[in-house]
Amino acid sequence: MDLFFNPFDNLLCILLGISFTVWFTLLLVFIIVPAIFGVSFGIRRLYMKTLLKVFEWATLRIERGAKEKNHLLYKPYSNAIIAREPTSLEEEIKEIRRSGSNRDLDSASEFEMSDIFYFARRGVESIMDDEVTKRFSAEELESWNLLTRSNYNFHYISLRLTVLWGLGLLIRYGFLLPLRVTLAFTGVGLLVFLTSVIGLLPNGKMKNFLSEKVHLMCYRICVRALTAIITYHDSENKPKNGGICVANHTSPIDVIILASDGCYAMVGQIHGGLMGVIQRAMVKACPHIWFERSEVKDRHLVAKRLSDHVDDKSKLPILIFPEGTCINNTSVMMFKKGSFEIGATVYPVAIKYDPRFGDAFWNSSKFGMVNYLLRMMSSWAIVCSVWYLPPMSREEGEDAVQFANRVKAAIARQGGLVDLLWDGGLKRAKVKDTFKEEQQKLYSKMLVGTQEDRSRS
């Protein structure tokens, strides 16, 4: 019996050996080596163009099939459901009073019952079309990208589309996912090992040079683990040593996207597990800024360490995401003022993802990190554009909040994002009483102002 199975076992071992050899040779030649030297063969961009043609055909087929069966297709709202004009509280209430009364507005009483309709309408509008909470859920696509999670119309499909979707499922989970997982482990493993080795070298130019090259190489391998196709614009504005790079925040992979084109000093809380191992290895080779859990809430300590870092012009620029949470690639929310109080030069960066190939937004209240990474690695690709904006400094007479809002507005304008004043912390917290009191103060001020005007007259 042993003699009968031995040839088969030997043949199976040979075939497996050949398969692994071919697999890792292709991995080395077409992915790892180009990542080391920062070159690309253009395979990913050709892959992207092919996907676009397939998506266009699939969308047209859905629309034609729905028309034949008299089905209504769901069309997501590209803009808000309710059209709002930028008017003040006082103007809107005066308009309501004008339409509901024939009396002269100047002779009207301090309070009218019709004023209630303004607040009632605002409340209903917020329920129907909340411009805040919808920023914490994935944006809906108008076209279908053969991912069942990306469009409500995927169930109106023909047999050919079903077969195409099944073929895409096989490609994504049978080929792309194993390839990407292998690349991710390779990139992270090399990062931990090589930064630990570099950490043994004495401080100096050679250590800094090797650290930058290792970080770039490993992050580029990790970028290829997501089949990320990134277009960088205005590279002459890339952040320089002694500055702070601030960017809008859509996903944890924002760090990899930016770090694959330049080296940064990371800022964050110290973690345990695998993330802790990576952090301890990275800080040996490069002066990243990690805080203990008890130190994070100490604003003065955080500001002191950030200030000390930017004062040393030999250290890498700090990378910070002032929103403090992930927003769904449609808008930019309030920037925390901490990083704008230091007085360092700020280098704004706008990041905009193309959701047709895969949704990069991390809904942390719905998906854990492992689940999120699995969704990323089983998507078609991650396609995004990065714009380096000209450096900005705090102007005379400008406080930290005004400076943060000016930087945020520039990022939103360049990335084609909606500029919102709301705090991203509303993802998990209730609206602060101060926001409610703000509306009460505006209305009270309007009434008091009317009374003062009458007293003058």
C-alpha positions in Angstrom: 0.0 0.0 0.0 2.9 2.4 0.8 4.5 1.7 -2.5 1.2 2.6 -4.3 0.8 6.0 -2.5 4.4 7.1 -2.5 4.6 8.2 -6.2 1.3 10.1 -5.8 2.6 11.8 -2.6 5.9 12.7 -4.3 4.0 14.2 -7.3 1.7 16.2 -5.0 4.7 17.6 -3.1 6.5 18.5 -6.4 3.4 20.3 -7.7 2.9 22.2 -4.4 6.6 23.1 -4.4 6.4 24.4 -8.0 3.2 26.3 -7.2 4.7 28.1 -4.2 7.9 28.8 -6.1 6.0 30.4 -9.0 3.7 32.3 -6.5 6.5 33.9 -4.5 8.6 34.5 -7.7 5.7 36.5 -9.2 5.2 38.2 -5.8 8.9 39.2 -5.6 9.3 40.3 -9.3 6.1 42.2 -9.9 5.2 43.6 -6.4 8.0 43.5 -3.8 10.9 44.6 -5.9 9.0 47.5 -7.6 7.9 48.5 -4.1 11.5 48.7 -2.9 12.5 51.0 -5.8 9.2 52.9 -5.9 8.4 52.0 -9.6 5.2 50.6 -11.2 4.7 48.5 -14.3 1.3 50.1 -14.9 -0.6 46.8 -14.2 -2.8 48.3 -11.6 -3.9 51.2 -13.8 -4.7 48.8 -16.6 -6.7 46.7 -14.1 -8.6 49.9 -13.0 -9.5 50.8 -16.6 -10.7 47.3 -17.3 -12.9 47.3 -14.2 -14.4 50.7 -15.2 -15.6 49.2 -18.5 -17.1 46.2 -16.8 -18.9 48.4 -14.3 -20.3 50.6 -17.0 -21.6 47.5 -18.9 -23.1 46.1 -15.7 -24.9 49.3 -14.8 -26.3 49.7 -18.4 -27.5 46.0 -18.2 -29.3 46.7 -14.9 -31.0 49.8 -16.3 -32.1 48.0 -19.4 -33.3 44.9 -17.5 -35.3 47.1 -15.1 -36.9 49.0 -17.9 -38.0 45.8 -19.6 -39.5 44.5 -16.3 -41.0 47.9 -15.4 -38.9 48.1 -12.2 -38.0 51.4 -10.6 -34.4 51.7 -9.9 -33.2 53.3 -6.6 -31.3 56.5 -7.3 -29.3 57.8 -4.3 -29.4 61.6 -3.7 -26.1 63.1 -4.7 -27.0 66.2 -2.8 -29.2 66.8 0.2 -32.9 65.8 0.0 -34.0 69.2 1.2 -32.7 72.3 -0.7 -31.5 74.8 1.9 -30.5 78.4 1.3 -27.8 80.0 3.5 -30.0 82.4 5.4 -29.8 83.5 9.0 -32.3 82.7 11.8 -33.5 86.4 11.9 -34.1 86.5 8.1 -36.1 83.3 8.1 -38.3 84.3 11.0 -39.0 87.7 9.5 -40.0 85.9 6.3 -42.4 83.7 8.2 -43.9 86.8 10.0 -44.2 88.6 6.7 -46.1 85.8 5.0 -48.4 85.2 8.0 -49.3 88.8 8.9 -50.4 91.9 7.2 -49.0 94.1 9.9 -45.9 96.1 9.7 -43.0 94.1 11.0 -41.6 97.0 13.1 -44.8 97.2 15.1 -44.9 93.5 15.7 -44.7 92.2 19.3 -41.5 90.7 20.7 -42.8 87.2 20.2 -45.3 85.8 17.7 -46.8 82.3 17.6 -45.6 82.0 14.0 -42.0 81.9 15.2 -42.7 78.4 16.4 -42.9 77.2 12.8 -39.3 78.0 12.2 -38.0 75.7 14.9 -40.6 73.0 14.1 -39.5 73.1 10.4 -35.8 72.9 11.4 -36.5 69.9 13.6 -38.4 68.0 10.8 -35.7 68.9 8.3 -33.0 67.4 10.7 -35.0 64.2 11.0 -35.6 63.9 7.2 -32.1 65.0 6.1 -29.6 65.1 8.9 -26.4 66.5 7.5 -24.3 65.1 10.4 -25.2 61.5 11.1 -25.3 60.5 7.4 -21.6 61.3 7.3 -21.0 58.3 9.5 -22.4 55.7 7.0 -21.1 54.5 3.6 -22.1 56.6 0.6 -24.4 54.9 -1.9 -23.2 54.4 -5.5 -25.3 55.3 -8.5 -23.5 52.6 -10.5 -23.0 48.9 -9.6 -19.4 47.7 -9.1 -20.3 43.9 -8.7 -20.2 44.1 -4.9 -23.5 43.3 -3.4 -22.9 45.6 -0.5 -22.5 48.7 -2.8 -25.9 49.3 -4.4 -29.5 48.6 -3.7 -30.2 47.6 -7.3 -28.1 44.5 -7.3 -31.1 42.2 -7.1 -32.4 43.4 -10.5 -29.9 41.4 -12.5 -29.9 39.0 -15.4 -28.4 35.6 -15.6 -25.3 36.9 -17.4 -24.8 39.5 -14.7 -25.3 36.8 -12.0 -22.6 34.7 -13.7 -20.3 37.7 -13.9 -20.9 38.5 -10.2 -20.0 34.9 -9.3 -16.9 35.1 -11.4 -15.9 38.3 -9.6 -16.6 36.7 -6.3 -14.2 33.9 -7.2 -11.5 36.3 -8.3 -11.8 38.5 -5.3 -11.8 35.7 -2.6 -9.9 33.0 -4.5 -7.1 35.0 -5.9 -6.9 38.7 -4.8 -7.6 38.0 -1.1 -4.9 35.4 -0.5 -2.4 37.6 -2.5 -3.3 40.6 -0.5 -3.1 38.8 2.9 0.4 37.5 1.9 1.5 41.0 0.9 0.1 42.5 4.1 2.0 40.0 6.3 5.1 40.5 4.3 5.0 44.3 4.6 4.2 44.3 8.3 6.7 41.5 9.1 9.5 43.4 7.2 8.5 46.7 9.0 8.8 45.1 12.4 12.0 43.2 11.7 13.9 45.9 9.8 13.0 48.7 12.1 14.1 46.6 15.1 17.5 46.0 13.4 17.9 49.7 12.5 17.1 50.6 16.1 20.3 48.9 17.1 22.4 51.4 15.1 23.7 54.6 16.7 21.8 57.8 16.0 23.0 59.6 12.9 22.5 60.3 9.3 23.0 56.7 8.2 20.3 55.5 10.7 17.8 58.2 9.5 18.5 57.3 5.9 18.0 53.6 6.4 14.9 54.2 8.5 13.3 56.4 5.8 14.0 53.8 3.0 12.7 50.9 5.1 9.5 52.7 6.1 8.8 53.7 2.4 9.5 50.2 1.2 7.2 48.5 3.8 4.4 51.0 3.3 4.5 50.6 -0.4 4.2 46.8 0.0 1.2 47.4 2.3 -0.3 49.7 -0.3 0.0 47.0 -2.9 -1.8 44.6 -0.4 -4.9 46.8 -1.0 -4.3 47.1 -4.8 -4.2 50.9 -4.0 -4.0 53.1 -7.1 -3.0 56.6 -5.8 -2.6 59.8 -7.7 -0.4 62.4 -6.0 -0.8 66.1 -7.0 1.4 69.1 -6.4 4.3 67.1 -4.8 6.3 70.4 -4.5 4.1 71.1 -1.5 5.0 67.9 0.4 5.4 68.4 4.1 8.9 69.2 5.3 10.8 68.6 8.6 9.7 70.7 11.5 6.1 71.0 10.2 2.8 69.4 10.9 0.9 67.6 8.1 -2.9 67.7 8.6 -5.4 65.8 6.5 -9.1 64.8 6.4 -9.7 61.4 7.8 -11.7 58.6 6.0 -10.0 55.4 6.9 -7.1 54.0 9.0 -5.4 53.3 5.7 -5.0 57.1 5.2 -1.7 56.7 7.1 -0.4 54.1 4.6 -1.6 56.2 1.7 0.4 59.2 2.8 3.4 57.3 4.2 4.0 55.5 0.9 4.9 58.8 -0.6 6.9 60.3 2.2 8.0 59.7 5.8 6.2 61.0 8.8 6.4 60.9 12.6 3.2 59.3 13.8 1.2 60.4 16.8 -1.1 58.1 18.7 -1.9 56.2 21.8 0.1 53.1 22.8 -1.7 49.9 22.1 -1.2 46.3 23.1 -1.1 43.2 20.9 0.1 43.3 17.4 -0.3 47.0 17.1 1.9 47.5 20.2 4.6 45.3 18.7 4.6 47.4 15.5 4.7 50.7 17.5 7.6 49.6 19.7 9.6 48.5 16.6 8.9 51.7 14.7 9.9 54.0 17.5 13.3 52.3 17.7 14.1 53.5 14.2 12.3 56.8 14.1 11.1 59.3 16.8 7.4 58.7 16.6 5.2 60.2 19.4 3.3 57.6 21.4 1.3 58.5 24.5 0.2 56.3 27.4 -3.6 56.1 27.9 -3.3 58.3 31.0 -1.4 61.0 29.1 -3.8 61.4 26.1 -6.2 63.7 28.0 -3.4 65.9 29.4 -3.6 68.6 26.7 -0.5 70.5 28.1 1.7 67.4 28.0 0.5 66.5 24.4 1.2 70.1 23.2 4.6 70.1 24.9 5.7 66.9 23.2 4.4 68.1 19.8 6.1 71.5 20.2 9.4 69.9 21.2 9.3 67.7 18.1 8.6 70.4 15.6 11.3 72.7 17.1 13.9 70.1 16.1 14.2 70.7 12.3 16.0 67.4 11.9 12.9 65.4 12.8 10.2 64.2 10.4 7.0 66.2 10.0 4.2 65.1 12.3 1.1 63.5 10.7 -2.2 64.4 12.4 -5.9 63.9 11.5 -7.6 66.7 13.4 -11.1 65.4 12.9 -10.4 62.7 15.4 -12.7 60.1 13.7 -13.4 58.7 10.3 -15.9 60.6 8.0 -17.4 58.9 4.9 -15.5 60.6 2.1 -18.2 63.2 1.4 -17.3 66.0 3.9 -14.8 67.4 6.4 -15.9 68.0 9.9 -14.6 70.2 12.8 -10.8 70.2 13.3 -9.7 69.9 16.9 -7.6 73.0 17.7 -4.8 71.3 19.6 -2.4 70.9 16.7 -3.0 74.5 15.5 -2.0 76.1 18.9 1.6 75.1 18.6 2.5 77.7 16.1 4.3 75.4 13.6 3.9 75.6 9.8 0.9 73.5 8.7 0.9 71.4 5.5 -2.7 70.7 4.5 -3.4 67.5 2.6 -6.7 66.5 0.9 -7.6 62.9 0.4 -10.5 61.8 -1.8 -11.3 58.1 -2.5 -13.1 56.8 -5.6 -15.9 54.6 -4.1 -16.6 52.8 -7.4 -13.8 50.3 -6.7 -14.2 49.9 -3.0 -15.5 51.9 -0.1 -12.5 53.0 2.1 -14.7 54.5 4.9 -14.4 52.8 8.2 -17.7 52.8 10.1 -16.1 51.9 13.5 -19.5 51.7 15.3 -20.5 48.9 12.9 -17.4 47.0 11.9 -14.4 45.9 13.9 -10.9 46.4 12.6 -10.5 42.8 11.3 -13.9 42.8 9.6 -13.1 46.2 8.0 -9.7 45.0 6.7 -11.4 41.9 5.3 -13.8 44.1 3.4 -11.0 46.2 2.1 -8.9 43.3 0.9 -12.0 41.6 -0.7 -12.9 44.8 -2.7 -11.7 45.4 -6.2 -9.2 48.1 -5.4 -8.6 51.3 -3.4 -8.4 54.3 -5.7 -7.8 57.7 -4.4 -6.3 61.2 -5.1 -4.0 63.1 -2.8 -3.5 66.8 -3.1 -0.6 68.5 -1.3 -1.7 72.1 -0.6 0.7 75.1 0.0 1.9 75.4 3.6 -0.2 77.7 5.8 0.8 79.6 8.9 -1.2 81.3 11.6 -1.9 84.9 10.7 -1.6 87.9 13.1 -4.7 88.2 15.3 -6.0 84.8 14.3 -6.8 82.3 17.1 -6.3 78.5 16.9 -10.0 77.8 16.0 -10.0 80.3 13.2 -6.7 78.9 11.8 -8.1 75.4 12.0 -11.3 76.4 10.2 -9.2 78.1 7.4 -7.1 75.0 6.9 -10.2 72.8 6.9 -12.0 75.0 4.3 -8.9 74.8 2.0 -8.9 71.0 2.3 -12.6 70.7 1.7 -12.4 73.0 -1.4 -9.5 71.1 -3.0 -11.0 67.6 -2.3 -14.5 68.6 -3.4 -15.8 67.8 0.1 -18.6 69.5 2.1 -17.2 71.8 4.8 -19.2 71.2 8.1 -18.8 72.9 11.4 -20.1 70.0 13.4 -17.9 67.9 15.7 -17.1 64.4 14.4 -17.4 63.2 18.0 -21.2 63.2 17.5 -20.7 59.8 16.0 -20.8 58.4 19.5 -21.9 61.3 21.7 -25.1 63.3 22.0 -25.3 66.9 20.9 -23.8 69.2 23.6 -26.2 71.6 25.4 -24.1 74.5 24.2 -25.3 73.9 20.6 -28.9 74.1 21.8 -28.2 77.1 23.9 -26.6 78.8 20.8 -29.9 78.8 19.0 -31.7 80.0 22.1 -29.2 82.9 22.4 -29.6 83.9 18.7 -33.4 84.0 19.0 -33.2 85.9 22.4 -30.8 88.4 20.8 -33.2 89.0 18.0 -36.0 89.7 20.4 -33.9 92.0 22.6 -32.6 93.8 19.6 -36.2 94.4 18.4 -37.1 95.8 21.9 -34.0 98.1 21.9 -34.9 99.4 18.4 -38.4 100.3 19.6 -37.1 102.0 22.7 -34.9 104.2 20.5 -37.8 105.1 18.3 
